[in-house]
Amino acid sequence: MKINPIYKVRKVAGENIILLQGKTNGDMTRVVAFNESALLMWDSLQGKDFTIDDAVAVLLDNYNVDETTARTDAEKWAQTLRENGLLLPE
């Protein structure tokens, strides 16, 4: 996996967000908000080819969590990126 470099996280009103412009006929702007751990994974893995194991390692290195919790969180994070088109096609 690789994060699409065209997307940038912005801090707006204390929230870390990415604005996604709609690609349909209507103006459907979507917002993806990142909590602290999601932003950490984004910042740590941006510009690199990475796997879920790499995202798990970021969480384990920075938080006092067990591997199962880290893996669940990393998988949810990657799925959110995938669903919102924030990853480059493989």
Secondary structure, DSSP 8 states (H G I E B T S, - for coil): --B-TT---EEETTEEEEEE---SSS---EEEEE-HHHHHHHHHHTTS---HHHHHHHHHHHS---HHHHHHHHHHHHHHHHHTT-B---
